[in-house]
Amino acid sequence: MRAPIGDGSPYGVASPAAPERPTPTIYALATGAPPAAIAIVRVSGPRAIAALRALTAGDLPAARRMTRVRLVEPTTHDPLDDALAVVFPAPASVTGDDLVELHLHGGVAVVDGVLAALGGLGLTAAGPGAFTRRAFDNGKVDLGQVEAFGDLVAAETGTQRRAALSRTGSRLAERVAAWRAALIGVRSDVEATLDFADEDHVAPDLTPSDRVILSALLVELASARADADRAGRLRDGIVVAITGPVNAGKSTLLNALARRDAAMVSPLPGTTRDTIEVRVVLAGVPVTLIDTAGLRESDDALEVEGIRRGRARAASADLVIAMGSEPAVPSAIWVEGKSDLGPCGAGWRDGALHLSAMTGDGVEMLERELIARVGSLTSGEAPLVAHRWQAAAIVDAVVAIESAIGAGDAVVAAEELRVATHSLARLVGRVSSDDILDGIFARFCIGK
């Protein structure tokens, strides 16, 4: 017979009747909405194992061993399911708290019955990201890993999946620790200067070796900051705007690239009044194609507003396809349409790609060019950081380090280095505001 839960139990937990500790015990369905073949319910917190005991009438599985159990309603002992259960006692669990997983038959009545039973025990229904937040609070993961897990859940392509997986380990935390150690070393030198400022042999400012260390650190931080832009494109996708005068064939080209009739096509000028966006995947990267209103002078207020919006989207796009006229921006891809109406056919001539979106002749050449351009924007070593708030933390550290280098005063330099150290600590969540944390965890689904 297994020992009862309570004092002297194999897990050392309190009974369901014990007062709730300050840390609530949370529960949630961790898989998709039923019906399904299997549904997984997670329970984490100081009363998780006691709750399992109540659901199994005391028949607890051994720790970290998947075991078949008979689940019953705790009060009436009405059967709920013939299921599998696994117990992960704290602190050796993914959340750092006692953790129970129930692998149920995925019927609506089964799942509803088990969730209702857990709620009846006084446990707390988990909100989005609550389990990952618990792991973060217990030091199981840092904030960089949390963001990577969120990106992994949201990944739509293999490229996005690989990029997110590369950041779920401890690479960022290790790099941040090295950066902070370098800063702390320089701060120690500067603060020693302050302590012994009355001695003639102590320099009043940064030493040459400290300047070398900080300059090298600035190079690494600049690289990490560029990583954030590249990783952001991998995560959110590349925006490609198709611009040009009216009747240049922009909508027809959008349809050809999307391989469906996403935009209306008409021989009448000014058909497209607003931007039309279509999502495709090129080289494993999501790409948003934007068909913009044709550029021309117009007295139509709606068309003028559409042209304004098109110009704004083109200005913020990662890539531009300029149709019908030589682009003002050298980086744009110059495309001349309707090659089926001319004598030379499709191909690259005089800096422009001539194609026919109507017949498809030359469209594959444009796709190859787009894939090459997308690759140049997203390829490279696996990024360390991928989100704007992380890039902002790096920028704050860079500004502070540059200020320390140019300070010319040990007191100012020491304070700027302290600010830089603090900024880098934000990358792994050591000094993050509740508003930032709440925003990050809110992106997660319930049960994660």
N, C-alpha and C positions, 0 to 999 in steps of 0.2 A: 504493500500500500504506500502511495506517495504521501509525503509529509504535507500537512495542511498549510495553506498560505497564511502568513502571519509571522510572528516571532519564531525563529528556528526553521522557517521554510527553506527549500533549496534556493529560492531566489531572494529571500530576505525582504519581502514586500508586505504592506499592510493589507488588512481585509477590506472588502468593498464598503464596510460600514465605517471605516476609519475616516476622520476628517480630511478633506482635500487639502493637499499641500499648496503652497503659493503657486507652484508650477502646475497648471491644469493638465489633465490627461485628455488628449485630443483623439478623435477618430474620424475616418472618412473613407469613402469608396475611392480606391486608387486606380481603378480601371474604368473603361468607358461605360456609358449608361446601359443598363440591361434592357432587353435580354441579350445574353452572350453565353458562350460556352463556359467561361470561368469569370468570376468576379473576385477581386482581391480587396479586402478591407484592412486598413492599417489602423493600429491603436498605439499611441506613444505617450508615455508619461508615468508618473509614480504609481498610478492605479491600473496600468495596462494589464499586468499579469493577474491582479486580483479580479479584473473584469473577465478575463479568460476563464478563471476558476469558476466564476458565477455562471458563465455560459456553458461550461462543460460539467457542471455539478461536481467540481473538484478534481476531475481527471485531467491533470496537467501533463503536457508532453515534456520530454527532456529538453534542456536548452539547446538551441541551434540544430534541432533535428525535426524535419518535417514529419508530422504524425497525424494519422487519421483520428478525428474526434467526432463525437456526436454533440451538436450544439442544441441547447434547449433555451426556452425563455426562462430567465432566472426566477421569476415569481411563480408561474404556473407549471413550469417544467414541460410546457408544450414543445414538441420537437420543431426545430428550425431548419436544420440541414445536417447531412452527413458530409463532413468537410475535412479539410486539411488545415493544420495550424502549426506555426513555428514561433518560438519564443527567443528573443535576443535580449538577455539581461543587460542592464547598464553596467559599465559604460561602453561595452563592446557591441554597440549597435550603430546604425547609420545616423541616428539622431542624437546619440549619446545618452538617451533615456531608455528605460525599459520599453521594448518594442515588440508588438505582437502582430503577426500577419495571419489573416484568415482567408483561405482559398476556398471559395464557395462555388456551388452551382450558380450560374449567372442568371437565374430567373428573377423577374421583378419582385415576386412575393418573398423569395428567399432573401434577397438583398434588403428589401424594405424591413423585413422582420428582424434581421440581425442589427441593422442600423437603429431601429426603434428600441431594441433591447439594450444596446450600448447607451443610447440617450436616456433610457429609463434608469440606468445605473448612476446617472448624474454626471456622465462624461460630457466633454465639450465638442460639438461639431467643429471640425477644422475648417478654416478659411483657406483661400488660395495661398499656396507656398508655405503653409504652417509647418509642415514636417521639415522642409529645407531650412526654414527660419530657426527651428529648434536645433538642427545640426549646426547652424552658424553660431547660435548663442552658446552652444556647448563646445565650441572650438573644433568641431569635426571638419569643417570646411571654412575657407576664407571667402571674402566677398567676390574676389575674382573667379573662384570656382563656382560660386552661386550663379553669377552671370553666365558662365559657360554652360551650366546645367540648363538654365533657361533657354539659351540659344540652341542647345541640343534638342530640347523638347520641341522647339519651334522650327527646326531644320526641315526644309522642303526638298533639298537636293543632296546628293552625295558629297559635293564640295562643301556645302554648309555643315554637313554632319562631321566631316573630317576636321574642319576648322574649329568647330565647337569642342570636339573631343580632344584636340591638341591643347586646349586650355583648361580641361577638367583636372589635370594633375597639379603639381605644386611648383611648376616652372615659374609662374609669376611671383609667388611668395618667396621663392629662393632668390630670384633676381632683385626683388624689392629689399630683401634682407641684406644682400650684398651692397646695394646702393646706399641704404641707410647706414650700414657699417662704415662705408667710406666717408659719408657726411659726418658721422659721429666722431670719427678719427680726426677729421679736420677741425671740427668744433672743439675737440679736446686741445688741439694745438693753439687755437685762437683764445680759448678761455685760459689756458696756461699763460699766454701773453698778457692777459688782463691781470692775472694773479700776481705776476712778477713785473708789472709795467715799470716799476721804479728801478729796475736793473738795466744798465746800459746795453747789455748784450742781447736783450730780448727785443725782437722786431715788433713794431707797433701794428703790423698788418699781416696779411697772409704770407707765408713763406713760399719760395719758388716751387718746392715740392708739393705744397698744398694746392697751388694754382694748377699744377700739372694734373693732380688727381681730380680736381673739379672740372677742368676742361675735358678730360676723358669721360667723366660722368655726363657732361652735357651732350657729348656725341651719342652716348648710349640712350639717353632720354629722348633725344631727337629722333632716333631710329624707332623707339617704342611709340612715340607720338605719331609717326608716319604709319606704323602698324595699325593704329586705331582707325585711320581713314580707310586703309585697305580692308581691314576686317569688317568695318561698317558696310563697305560695298558688298562683301561676301554675304553678310547677314541680311541686309536690306535689299540688295540688288543694285544693278546698274540702271541708270535712267538715260534713255536715248531719245532725243527729241528730233522729229522730222520737221524741217522748216523749209520755207520757200514761197514763191509767189503763188497766186491762185492758179488752179488748173495745171499745176506741175506734175500731178500724179501722186501726191503725198498719201492720200487715203488708199489708193490702189496699192501702193507699196506697203503700207501698214497691213492691209489684208493679206498680201502675199507673204510677208514675214510671219504673220500670225497664223497663216494657213486657215483662215476663216473670214467671213464677212463681218468684221468688227466695226467698220466705218462705212457710212453711206457714200456711194460714189455717184457723181452726176457731172455731165458736161457743163452745167451751169456754174459760173464762178461764184465763190463765196458759200459753197454748200456747208463746209465745216465752220461753225460759228464758235465752238468751244473746243477745248482740248479733249481728246479721246485717248484713253490709256488702256493698253493691253499688256498682259503679263505673259512672257515666254521664258524659256530656259535655253541659254547658250553656253556650251562648255561647262555645264554643271552650275552655272551662276544664274539666278533669276534676273531677268532684264525687263524693265518696263518701257515699252515703246509708246511714244506720245505723238499723236497726230495733231498738229497745230493749225489754227486758222491761217488761210493764205494771206501773205503780206501784200497789201495794196492800200491806196488811199480810198477812203470810203466815208459816206455821210450817214451810213446805217449805224446807230448807236450800239446795237447788239454785235455787229461785225467788228466795230472798233474795239469793243471790250474783249472780244475773242482774240483779236490780234494782239492786244496788250497782254493778255494772259499767256498767249503763245510765246511772245518775246520773253516774258518772265520765266517761263518753264525752260526755254532754251538756254537762258543765261545761267540757270542753276543745274542744268543737266550735266551728266558725266561725259556724254558723247553727243555730237550733233551730226545728223545727216542733212546736208544742205542740197535741196533739189532745185534744179532749174536755173541756177545762177552760181557763179563762183563765190564760195563762202568768204565772208569777211574775216572769219577766224581760221587760221591756218590748220588747226588741229581737226577741223570738221572734215567729214567724208563727203566729198563732192560727188553728187549723183545726177546724171542726166537721164530722164526717163524717156519712154516711148521710142526705144531704139528700133522697134519693129516697123516704125514708119520711115526709117532712114535707110540709106544704102549700105552702111557699114556693119550694122548689127551690134551685139553686145561686146563689151570689153573695156579695158582701161585705155583711154586716149587723152593726152594733154592734161593729165592730172585728175581727170574725172572718170568715174565708172559709168559707162553707158549700159543701160539695161531696159528691159521691158517688163514692168510689173504685171501687165495684162497677160502676156504669154508665159512669164516666168523666166524668160531668157536673160541670164546675167544675175538673177536674184541669188543664186548659190554663191557667186563671186562676192556679193555684198555680205552674205552670211559669213563667209570665210574671213573677210576683213573685220567684221564685227567681233567674231570669236577671237581674232588676234588682238584687237584693241581691248576687249574685255579681259583677256589673259594678262595683258600688260598692266592693267589696273589692279588685278587681284592676285597675281602669282607672287611667289616668294616664300621665304621661310614662314613657318606657322606663326601667326601673330601672338604677341603676349597680351594685348588689350584690345577691346573691340567696341567700347561704348564711350559716348560723349563725356560722361562724368569722369571716366578714367582718363581720357585725354585731357580734360580740364585739370585734373589733379597733377598730371605730368607737367602741363604748362605752368601751373602755379609753382611747382618745384623748380623748373627751369628759370623762371623770372627771379625767384629768390636767390638761386645760385649765382646768376649773372649779377644781381645786385651785390651779393657778397664779394664777388671778384672785383667789382668796381668801387667798392665802398671806400677804401683807403683809410678805414677806421676799424679797429678790432671790435669795438662795442657793436657797431652796426653790422659788421660781418657775422658776428656770433648770433645776433638776432635773426638775420636773414637765413643762416644755416639752420637755425631751429625751425623756422617756418618751412623750409624745404624738407626737413626730416618729417615734420608733421604732415605735409602734403603727400609725401610718398606713403606714409602709413595709411592714408585714406584708400589707397589702391586695394588693400587687403582687408579693409573694414575695421581697422583698429580705432579709428576716430571718425565715425560716420554719424550724421544726424539721423534721427528717427524718420524724418520726412524722406530722406534718400532711401533708407532701408525699406520703408513701407512701399515706396514706388517700385523698387526692384522686386520684392516678393509678390506684389500684386500681379505681376505678369505671369506667375505660375498658375497651373491648374490646381483645383482642389484635390488633395490626396498626394501631392508632390512635396 
